[in-house]
Amino acid sequence: MTDPATLMGQLDADARALDAVGRELGAKLKELAEVEIAHQDAYDAALLEVNESSKEKREAKARLAVPVELRGRLARLRREVEALKSYARIKGDTMSGRQSQLSALRDEARVG
């Protein structure tokens, strides 16, 4: 097992990393919300312009009428948000494991 000082340093580094990813995730979620609104507005506007009798065809043409850059940005942001969420979960699990190790070391010190 690692010594307590090393574990405390690792926990501190993990906490700083988790804080940073939390700030980045918050910013990305805000940006994602803005892009989702812009995407939906573009889609709704395109849907009004499409003259098709079939609902499926109207929706398909409207989706294609949304600018490629906007669709790409939306997809990229969704992937980035999911990656940040995943990283935060992993970092949180790592911190939990280190806290358990530290607790075990404290218990050993009390007994020994």
Number of C-alpha atoms within 10 A of each C-alpha: 8 10 10 16 10 11 18 14 11 16 20 13 13 18 15 12 16 20 13 13 17 16 12 14 19 14 13 17 16 12 14 20 15 13 18 19 12 16 19 14 13 17 20 15 14 18 20 10 13 15 10 12 8 9 10 10 13 17 17 13 18 19 19 12 16 20 12 11 9 15 16 11 15 20 14 13 18 16 12 16 18 13 13 18 15 12 16 20 13 13 18 16 12 15 20 13 13 19 16 12 17 21 13 14 17 13 11 10 9 8 7 6
